[in-house]
Amino acid sequence: MASAETAKASVEMASDPAQGERLYGEYCASCHGANLEGQPNWQSAGEDGRFPAPPHDASGHTWHHSDALLFSYTKFGGQAVMAEQGVAFDSAMPGFGDRLSDRDIWDILAFIRSTWPERMRQIQEERTNLGSE
């Protein structure tokens, strides 16, 4: 899954938040909300043990994670990414690598980042640059 950094290097400068917004509406909004608000009670596991989709706006935790983790989570799915890190986690987040190109994923992430306040974007960028998850 190290391809996230390689992919980022090749498309980061060309990311298109407007295209990302369109793709977000098509692939992400049904779970994460049309306004990036997430599902209700997203911090509490449901009866099936899975957590609801979190918000991607400033009220959520997406901005706490590096670009590499966000890319991998989107491309490969939450369960696969967590398993690679040695964590058994039954994530409801599917992988979209079979439906979205790397460029599409970076565009979606660019859109999501574009909605955050400047300070959150700075913190997230620092975490990305430090290689933090």
N, C-alpha and C positions, 0 to 999 in steps of 0.2 A: 504494500500500500504506500510505499515511499514515492509513488508516482505523483502524489499531490504536489510536492514542491517543484518537481519538474514541470508539471502542467501549469502551475502558478507562474513560474518564470516565463513561460511561453505566451501566456494570454493575459497576465495581470494588466499590462499597459493597454490592452485592447478590450478590456471588459466593458460591456454595454449594459448599464443599469436599466435602461428603457426596455431592452430585450429581456433582461432578467425579470422585470416586473411582469411582462407578458407571460413568460414561462412560469413564474411563481404562481400567477393566477390559474394557469392550466394544471400544474403538477403539485403545488404545495398548499394552496389556499383551502382546499377541502378539509384538510386537517389542521393547518396552522392559522387559518382565518384569513379572510379577504384583506383585513387591515393588520395582519401580522400579530393578532391578539391571542392566538393559541386557543386551546380548549379549556373549558371551565375546570377548576380544581387540578390544574396541570402539575402541581407539586405533590399530589397524593395518588398513590397507586389505586387503580380500579379493582373491581372484584376479580378480574383475571390476572392481577399482579402487575399489569403494565401501567406505565404512567401515560396520561393523555399528552397530546402534542403540546409542547411549550410554545409560548409566544416568541416571535423573533423581533418584536419591537423593544424599546428601551426597558420595558417592565420585565423582560425575560432574562435568561442567562446566556443567550447565544453570543453576545459580545464578550463574554468571559473566556471564550475559546479561540485558539489559533486558527488561522486560515486552513492549515494542513488538516486539523481535526475536523473542521466544518466540511471541508471538501470530501474527506474520506467517509465521514458519516453519511453524507448525501449520496456519494457514489456507491459505497459498499453496504450501507445499512448499519444501523446502530448495533445490532447483535454481533455482526462480524467485526466491527471496529473494536468493540469492547472485548470480545474474545481474544483478539490479537494482543490486547493489553493485559490479558490474563484475568479478565473480569467476566464472570457469568452473569449476564444481564439480558433479560427477555425484553428487548426493545421492540416497540411497535413500528419503529422507523424502518421502512424497507429501503433497499438499495435502488438507486435510479440509474446506475451505470448502463443498464440495458436499454434505457429510454432516453437518456440525456447524454450529450457529448460532454467532454471535459469543459469545453468552452461554454456550453449551456449552464453547467453548474457554477462556473466562475461568474457568469453574468447574473445568475440568481443571487449569489452571495454578494456581488457588487450592489445589486438593488437593495438587499436587506441592509447592508452596511450604510447605504445612502440615507436611510431613514433614521439612523441613530444621531443623537447629539454629538457634536464635535469631540467632547471629552471622552465619550464612550468609544468613538472611532480611534482616538489616540491610544487609549488603554488597550484596545483589541490589537492595534497595530504593534504596540510594544510587546505584547504577548506573542504575537506571530513572529516578530523579529528575534525574540529570545528562544523560540522553539518550544514555548510552553504549550500545553494542551488546553 
